[in-house]
Amino acid sequence: MQVELESLSREELTKLISDATKALKSVDARRKAEAKLAAEKVAKEFGYSLDEILSAGGKTTKGAPKYANPADPSQTWTGRGRKPKWVVDALASGKSVEDMEI
C-alpha cells in the first residue's frame, strides 16, 4: 500500500497514524501470544509448565552481612560489591576492615 503522504489532509494523516498504531498493537499482541505458545511447548518438552519455570528463577539473596558500622550498627555490608560510604570513611580514619567485622 503506497500512499502519497503529502497529498493527505491533517485529518487523514491523523487517522492513518491512529490506524497504524492499532495495527502495531494487534501485531504485537499476536506475536506475544505466538511466543508464549512456543515457550509453553518448549517447557512442556522438558516436563515443566511455563508458570513453574517463570516462578523458579531470579530469587537470589544479598548474602549475610559481614561488617557493621561501629557508629550505627544498623548499617551493614556483605563485603561484596562497592564499599559503602561509612566503610570508606572508617578506612580513611585509620580503622581496619577487621575492626568492623560482625
C-alpha positions in Angstrom: 0.0 0.0 0.0 1.7 3.1 -1.3 0.2 6.4 0.0 1.4 9.8 -1.1 1.5 11.3 2.4 1.9 14.9 1.3 -1.4 14.8 -0.6 -3.3 13.8 2.6 -5.1 16.3 4.8 -4.2 16.7 8.5 -7.3 14.7 9.5 -6.4 11.9 7.0 -2.9 11.8 8.4 -4.1 11.6 12.0 -6.4 8.8 11.1 -3.6 7.0 9.3 -1.4 7.3 12.4 -4.2 6.0 14.6 -4.9 3.1 12.3 -1.2 2.2 12.1 -0.9 2.4 15.9 -3.8 0.0 16.3 -2.4 -2.4 13.7 1.0 -2.4 15.5 -0.7 -3.2 18.8 -2.6 -6.0 17.1 0.6 -7.4 15.6 2.5 -7.2 18.9 -0.4 -8.9 20.8 -0.4 -11.7 18.2 3.4 -12.2 18.2 3.4 -12.2 22.1 0.7 -14.9 22.0 2.7 -16.9 19.5 5.9 -16.6 21.6 4.0 -17.7 24.7 2.7 -20.8 23.0 6.2 -21.6 21.7 7.7 -21.1 25.2 4.9 -23.3 26.7 5.7 -26.0 24.1 9.4 -26.0 24.9 8.7 -26.0 28.7 6.4 -29.0 28.2 9.1 -30.9 26.3 11.3 -30.6 29.4 8.4 -31.7 31.7 7.5 -28.3 33.2 4.8 -25.7 32.8 5.7 -22.2 31.8 4.5 -20.9 35.2 6.8 -23.3 37.0 9.8 -22.1 35.1 9.0 -18.4 35.5 8.4 -18.7 39.2 11.6 -20.7 39.8 14.2 -18.1 38.6 15.7 -14.9 39.8 15.3 -15.4 43.6 18.8 -14.6 44.9 19.7 -13.2 48.3 22.1 -10.4 49.0 24.2 -12.6 51.3 24.8 -12.3 55.1 26.3 -9.1 56.3 29.9 -9.5 57.5 30.6 -5.9 58.6 28.7 -3.3 60.6 29.2 0.4 61.0 30.6 1.0 64.5 28.8 4.3 64.8 25.4 2.8 63.6 25.2 -1.0 63.7 22.0 -1.0 61.6 24.2 -0.2 58.6 25.8 -3.4 57.3 27.8 -4.6 54.4 28.3 -8.1 53.0 31.9 -7.4 51.9 30.9 -7.8 48.2 30.4 -5.0 45.7 31.1 -1.4 46.2 32.1 -0.3 49.7 29.5 1.9 51.4 30.5 5.4 52.3 30.7 4.6 56.0 33.3 1.9 55.2 35.3 4.2 53.1 35.2 6.9 55.8 36.2 4.4 58.5 39.1 3.1 56.5 40.2 6.7 55.8 40.1 7.5 59.5 42.5 4.7 60.2 40.2 1.8 61.1 40.7 -1.6 59.5 38.1 -3.8 57.9 38.6 -6.3 60.8 37.5 -3.6 63.3 34.1 -3.5 61.6 33.5 -7.3 61.4 30.3 -8.6 62.9 
